[in-house]
């Protein structure tokens, strides 16, 4: 078995090569087909989350706790309107900068999206940004008030 390590979005993935044996049309012979399987590293999942004062607190399934200041979390919103998105040629396309008010930093709710992301709803009506678990966890050391 050959293993190749590739990097994608700052995450390491392992590409394992294995062979699948298929019977041939000739008696007593077989055909080998190479099969590649992409195996992603496990991603921590939130067990619980809550707002405490001006912090968003997440408890992860590995026991780690992350503390995100609400203003920092909102300013880092990953939606296309706030952070931009690449066009067909890879250039970042972005609208005007968001205009924040005090309501922009008040978290009304956090909704779980499938088994992969959390989506905040802010008091100013903004609710487009989804935080995939991997990105939210990776951001913890940058945003956290405690290291």
C-alpha positions, 0 to 999 in steps of 0.5 A: 500500500502506498501512502501520499500525504497532501495538504488542503486548506491547512489540513492534512489528509492521507491519500491511501492507495489500495488495489481492488481485484476483479475476475478477468474474462480469462480463467485463472487470471484477474485484473488489479484496479488501483483505488484511492481513498481520501481519509480526513482527520477527525474533526472535533464536534461541539457538545454544547455552546452558550453565550456568557456575557460578551463571550460565546463558549463552546465545549468540544467532544474532546473536552476542550473549551473555547471562548470567543468574544462576540465582537471578534466572532462577528467581525470574522463572519465567514459569509460572502458579504462580510468576508468576500468570495472568489470569482471564477478566476480566483480573485476575491470579490467583496462588497462594501464593508459591513456597517456595525451597530451595537446590535451587530455584536449581540448574539440572539441564537446559534443554530446547528447546521447538519453535523458540520457547522454552527450558524449565528443569528445576530440582533441586527438581523445578520444570519448568513455566516456558517462556521464549520466546526473545523474552522471554528475550532481552528479560530479558537486560538486566534479569538480566544480570551484564554489560551 
